[in-house]
């Protein structure tokens, strides 16, 4: 059932956040406008909110596109909020989705700890949450969390490095956002493997916040500080591409191996095709799957609490499965979310 809250009738916005939707409904009585004429799937006309910490990365842009396009497929309304990398604004956005009376909230956050108060309010309001990628803080209630085995994939990346480098080499590591749990797991899993190999050393550990231009700058500094670099382990493709540009401009591109994560953008796939980016591990943005999970929840059908997807390795050997070189387009892969 769709709900719209009308204020100015005895309850403030903060009152609704405190009471939750059920209690507020009782207090407001006819202040809720209810509709119940649904179509074939039973969710047409309902509203889902989508909250993201920021939207300036290609991965997140693809996530947002997946949410909006799939919502249209199911005739769902969407309310999309971008916190522009401000945790306090993200809290405000989530609170606003509560006051709007949305039927479900999709959350893609890098600030799990900071937004705890808003998550508690959503839980009190009884609005189901679908979590995309990074987990919420412990204790939060959610209907479904879509993720990958990030730690396991990072360990695979470590094994890839040990094999490719023959157990010996100097590596530059470029972090994304230090506060991101996904970023932390990518680093931990990789280090779990390479730190056990005496011949492999991390000669520079840098931070570029998942940004290509920042990676270009810090890689320039690393190149000046280190005469011998054998590989660059970047926590996403954009940063790997920035490092590649820096190495190319320094005339040192051919002496290094570069890897990333995501495997979604044309730039990254073309870099693999050119032999500049050695490998990447696909990391689904989950936009399509998040809406499908929300539909399942709104239909009150069973769904797994946590659904983990694989992160396949993409190299030049299997690039054709992901990239159409003639059309210069990424191959569209179907949703990987299936229900019995």
Buried (B, 14 or more C-beta within 10 A) or exposed (E): EBBEBEEEEEBEEEBBBBBBBEBBBEBBEEBBEEEEEBEEBEBEBBBBBBBBBBBEBBBBBBBBEBBBEBBEEBBBBBBBBBBEBBBEBBBBBBBBBBBBBBBBBBBBBBBBEBBBEBBBBBBBBEBBBBBBBBBBBEEBEBBBBBBBBBBBBBBBBBEBBBEBBEEEBBBBBBBBBEBBBBBBBBBEBBBEBBEEBEEBEBBBBBBBBBBBEBBBBBBBEBBEEEEEBBBBBBBBBBBBBBBBBBBEEEEBBEEBBBBBBBBBBEEBBBBBBEEBBBBBBBBBBBBBBBBBBBBBBBEEEEBEEEBEBEBEBBEEEEBEEBBEEEEEEBEEEEBBBEEE
